[in-house]
Each structure stands twice: as C-alpha cells, then as structure tokens.
C-alpha cells in the first residue's frame, strides 16, 4: 500500500457540519449491589469528557494532520462550554451556534471495570432560527475549505440538509455524508454517502447475495446522483460502488474492543485523503485501516497519521 500522503493531508481544509455532542465517561469500581434495588453500585474514580458526533469527526481530521472547522449547534450550558474548550484544545476551528432553548447533546456512559453499565442521553432538537444561522455560517465558510463533511446523527442540525448540499455544490466543493435513517433522497447530489450495514438495509432492504447488494447499491447511487456509495460492513470490511463498478476491502483483523465513533474515524479519513487527491478506492483503503485501529480503543477515540503510517 502507498505511503500515507501526510504533506497533502496537512493542506486539506475540511468543513464539518452536523450534530455536535459531548461524550462523557464516568469510570469506577463495582464492589457491591445496591440495597435499594438490584443494581450495581459504581464508585466513580475518574471522569473524562470527549468530543462526540460531528465534533469527533473534526477531532479525527486534526489527528490525521488535516485542518478542520466545526459548525454545529450547542446549548448555552456547561456541556456546550466544554465542547468549545475541548475543540480549542484539539486545534479545531469552531463556529458553534449557541441555542438557549436546548441542552447540548450529551451521552453519559457509566463504566465499571472497563465495561459499560449504563448510558444516559440528553438531547433536544435545535430551534428553526438556529438552523438558519447554520446555513448562513456554512455559506460564508465554504470558500475557505476544500471538502464539506456532513455528520448526521438525527439530532436535528441537518434538518435542512438539502440546502447545505446545494450550496456546497454551487461552490464546487465535494460533499461527504454520514447518513442517518432511511430517507436518503435528502442527500441527493452529495459526492459520497457512507451508510453502515444496518443503515444500508434500512434504505434498500435486506440482500441475500453480493450481486443483489451491488444491484441495489448502484440503483441507489444513480437515484441520488452520487459519485460514490461506501457501505461499511463491520467484520465484512467495506464495499465501494462507483461508476467504474464495485471495489471491496476485507476488514483488518484487529480485536474489536469498542465500535463507538468508528464511523467518525472512517469519515474523517475519507475526507482528508480525498482532499489530498486520492481516488475513492485508495481513500477507502486508508479509511478501512483507520477503522481497524480505532475499534481497538475504548470509547470515541482518534487515529493519528503516525498510527496509519
């Protein structure tokens, strides 16, 4: 495999727009069962906050050596301030829209002996005026970037995604989308869409054979006017569909410890390698390698250019 194109990646300017989250981890020891209910008592020994969702995509882009600007919506709360602080510490440029009507999307995980015991989610959709501000901010930022990444976690920030794709296309920027749900018509005109296996099944139904998958994937790609459709398939690797046909890479044989955030790493790697001038197929190979590394780490994590090399 070719050398990771670090020089070209370092010049890549990626604009990430989508659902920004805070991933909060509470680590502790479990030594007894509660006398109040049959549940474990976790004595918290350590707390850790990490960027999640679209913010984790941006964090991965910077870790790989690229330049990232993050645009999303946060609440005027402690979690929103923490997102801004962590992004600044990671070297991410931010244009965070403050929305006083919502709580910043937060996923709080409680772990005992490295095993997740409980996850608590705090989430609300943004106000319509916040979405208008996202559209206006994005339009102003497009000219300073090479690639647009849309990270959709169905939390509402990409509620008007059609307008964002249209603006990027008008500006001549490739658009990479990590989708959610089954209404893929919303993403028409993007350059690349990266559903995982379950999301692809939701969009086109279950397939029995590889030929059936190819037929349905190419039909979807044509309907959405995409350059490429990449299906990430966990232990089955990744399959890329383009005008040239089908390309596949097997999963790299790493121990899978935690898949949370793996899609963010894959999307970030595709964005920086594509901005660096690589073909879709070569970009997929690097993304597959990065995904294989990150699933061996606990929680939402990053892969660095050094690890890829």
Steps between C-alpha positions, in 0.01 A plus 500: 500500500619852422641730769250714693503838315572713808626806309186523287277417800656785700369744238148348502239743635186316604176663613299270729132581550263290706383378838756601763506294819687463824595144596533480878659196666484416871738218593470320830519181701208267566534323833142452619133496405276784616274424800232722336465302173677207327752723323879534534640790701774677302750698705620759246878536500558693177304718259586576141335715233557448127367659183224296337295494180607760243755633752669158509526504119678837524727368777600204281575730204742702713657183645566381144683826426222689318334833580141492627231759561199383701154650453209384715255598772560487876299613799600790724596254771802338664511219241504755216789686664684168541458421129648840409790448744581148378482610136741788567741265683487258204587775250158504332363828363143548624188686392259374765149642490369558855136404552361595842192281444688168511739290706818404317465140382686292759551125529606405850644150541562332835768229490611248759821305433503631140152359436220740413220462755270786402464780246291810564417730204407868521372634167262752346452634149625850414269796438419590134698826527808299605475298177480825301816619674675170416410548131626861500825412683567207268450709186758751629751223587485295178747711302776437758471119488567213260245241618167509687419216741143461627474290817137403554405347835130592460514760778356771274794715387483354148122543482551716188782295351375545141584872513847431644583252221371740234714787635813283509441375146457857378834583665661199330577307820473121529248395767551188716200387707472259792123433479227417748157346451363369170390818318811520285336730243603781736864436403448522122792672329764416762833358378513206743263343753636251758222284649590214732349157439188561711440843345538357149247226581262768626540690172481215244376195693689181587710337230573128466801509267785735408348541152174611657684753718688633196177539301323686780802713591557610139127576462511715814821672386338584166178622660691731736747615230798403717856457380551223753315293759706331772337232714691432823432139603675443836679163491423468126710805412389777264349503154522799266263559208589750226440550128800270446333216691552332836814490716535319833750483786489241778497615861844512657530231765512708820328412823177700519484671837255786441329606174371837631631781281651265239280651228634845591858380450414342165328820381791720614753279321298503179475880518873570546621241249248614240601865559862384457412382148465124551247294303187374675647150507829607658310721746289195596814294566637761742157537664482123546840500666403789731171330592688180584723690742233707676272204590786373718469808723249579775230754424502777241867517406723623219755349266815700429699528178785326683284198581388474137857524372 
